[in-house]
Amino acid sequence: MFEDGKDIPGKCFDGLQSGSGQCMGLLASTTEAALRLRMSAEAGLPKAQVQLALALAKGEGTGEHLQEAVVWMQRAAEQADPEAMHKFGIALLMGKGIEKDPQGSTAWIAAAAHRGFAEAQNALGVAHLAGEGVEKNLGVAISWFRLAAASGNPDAQCNLGVAYMQGLGDLLQDYTEARRLFSSAAAQGCPDGLYNLSLMYAKGLSVRRDIHVAYQHCSQAVLQGHRQAAMLLKHLEELVVYPSGVTLNVSNLVQDVVVQGQCVPVFELDQDERDQRLTQAPDL
């Protein structure tokens, strides 16, 4: 079944399930509602087809039938529904419920991106960053991150923030802009945004160093299972308890955290992991 993108190369993409884990308004416990949804999907309504696919993938109300879910998502995609095009592209990328087809995946994701779907724009940026299915081009990747970030996509905001931290492509290094982007992503509950913001407060980058604020952001990221945040939190806890007796060496804390790209992974800097996002901050 499609988990929330965590095993997909590209942040944070969320497979065939909706980002909230809900079935787009489907009342899963109501058989009548599920029946009405299927009837609407069979009548050719793309939004209903997307909702039915999400419900099937999640296994709520209509049973867990991943292959059928992909069929309905494809039908909606063929009617140019941007969300469906993106999610069907991810299904092809993962090979879940359908034969794996990386090139076909990129084509569908690109089509969704060109129709303004922010998740697809971020994923396409990740693809250009890694050179998977498309030409490897950092400038193009950053352009897509910009578009998705402007639409409020938290993963793209993290990716673009990392690009500003490193001064990648045509960007000048700008910690203030990076912090703004990380703050926006963190405000949406994005664990990478929370972690990156925690690092900036811990190190005092473009902001007064504040271990307590760093600890608060880091704790929230840990609650969402963020691995690097758990490492950082241990050191921050020591600083909170022994503020004058422990020296924080952020560079050591994040030596394994650098370019990833989510959930289809992030533009993080860890190239051993096939994360495709820039989402996590580089070694400071």
Secondary structure, DSSP 8 states (H G I E B T S, - for coil): ---SSTTS------TTS-TTSS-TT--TT-HHHHHHHHHHHHTT-HHHHHHHHHHHHHTSSS---HHHHHHHHHHHHTTT-HHHHHHHHHHHHHTSSS---HHHHHHHHHHHHHTT-HHHHHHHHHHHHHTSSS---HHHHHHHHHHHHHTT-HHHHHHHHHHHHHT-TT----HHHHHHHHHHHHHTT-HHHHHHHHHHHHHTSSS---HHHHHHHHHHHHHTT-HHHHHHHHHHHHHHHSTTT----HHHHTTT--EE---S--BEE-TTTT--B--S----
